Amino acid sequence: MVVHLPMATEILPPEEGEAEGCVQCQAGSKLVLFVTGKCHWGCSYCPLSENRRETPDMFANERRCSTWEEVIEEGRAMDATGTGITGGDPMLDLERSLEAIRELKGAFGPNHHIHLYTSIPIDAEVAGRLAEAGLDELRFHLLDLRTTNYVNSITVAADAGITTGVELPCEPDKAEALEQVVRDLCDLPVAFLNLNELEITTGNQTNMDVRGFNLAGGMSAAAEGSAELGQAMKDLAADL
């Protein structure tokens, strides 16, 4: 007997103007490099499991790695066309993140696309070092859903030649704040805004319960109302 299960979520084809990091991720060709678990923000929606929080360990996909050779081996095993560097917050271990970029570019070549997430504002010096190492794309996670502390960071990153964007979870109870972010970003040199469907995981379930979020249903871990709010923000951006 063959049992057919519906897909938990539909993966849509890339749209025009979509970030290159997202295009490759949708194709399943991006290595996920968890460069450090260090993070001091304590976001209520953080999906990380306890064994990843605050750990100094590095993971390539799900493989714990202690050397760059192991990271590269994992990338070769999946024929990675690029790497997404995440955490924790990679900027809390800047030197390791820079080394990761250099090692990956050295192993896979200059066309190996690398993007990195951070919540930490950066200055022109750091932006220059990231660009020199070979970073292709930088995604800022705006704390408190305000652009105020990131205007200079976004500007210097874009000026350094790094494709610069913003990536945020789409929290169903933050519609007004998200709308303001969309409007504010119109005046900044951002190439894209990614709104991720909020997920309820073992790492954030207690906080999500406190905020009154429920699962959207089916096999998805998505929070009810997140996808609908994301579409509303997309429609707003198209009209601005």
ABEGO torsion letter per residue (X at the ends): XBBBBBBABBBBBBBBGBBAAAAAAAAGABBBBBABABBAAGBAABABBAAABGBABBBBEABBBABAAAAAAAAAAAGBABBBBBOEBAAABAAAAAAAAAAAAAAAEAABBBBBBBABBBBAAAAAAAAAAGBABBBBBBBGGBAAAAAAAAAAAAAAGBBBBBBBBBBAAAAAAAAAAAAAAAABBBABBBBBBBBBBAAAAAAAAAAGBBBAEEABABBBGAAAAAAAAAAAAAAX
